[in-house]
Amino acid sequence: MSKLKLGAIEDDKPVRLAVELPAALHRDLIAYAQTLGRETGQSVAEPGKLIAPMLARFMATDRAFAKSRRGRQPPTTGNG
C-alpha cells in the first residue's frame, strides 16, 4: 500500500469557512477519510476536517508558491 500524503489530523482552533464542493469531490473526500482511517488507525468522523490539512500540505509542497512567499518577506536582521 502506498503512503498517503496526509498524516494524522492535528487538533487546532479552527476558523469557520463555508465552501461548496462538487459532489464527486465530496465522495472522494469521504473515500480519502476512510483510507486515512485505515492507514493511521485514527477514525475521521468528519471528512471536512481533512480539507485544511490537505490545503496546508498542497501549499507547503508548491514550489512556485514558496518562491513567491520568499520574495515578499522582508530580510531578517540579527541582533547579536
C-alpha positions, -999 to +999 in steps of 0.1 A: +000+000+000+014+034-009+018+061+018-008+089+017+004+125+016-017+134+046-009+122+080-028+123+113-050+153+118-039+178+145-065+193+168-062+231+164-086+260+169-104+264+137-116+294+117-150+288+102-151+290+064-181+278+043-172+262+009-192+243-017-177+212-032-188+193-063-205+160-053-177+139-069-151+157-049-171+152-017-173+115-024-136+114-030-130+133+003-151+106+021-132+078+005-099+095+014-110+098+050-118+061+051-084+052+036-066+075+060-085+060+089-074+025+079-038+037+074-034+056+106-059+037+128-075+071+136-111+074+127-120+106+108-156+112+118-160+144+097-143+143+063-144+181+061-117+181+087-093+169+060-097+200+039-074+223+060-045+198+063-048+190+026-046+226+016-017+232+040+001+202+025-006+214-010+007+249-003+038+236+016+048+215-015+040+241-041+074+254-052+061+284-071+040+295-040+071+291-017+092+311-041+065+338-042+063+339-004+101+342+000+101+371-024+076+390-003+091+385+031+114+413+045+150+404+051+158+390+085+183+411+106+202+397+135+207+415+168+237+399+182 
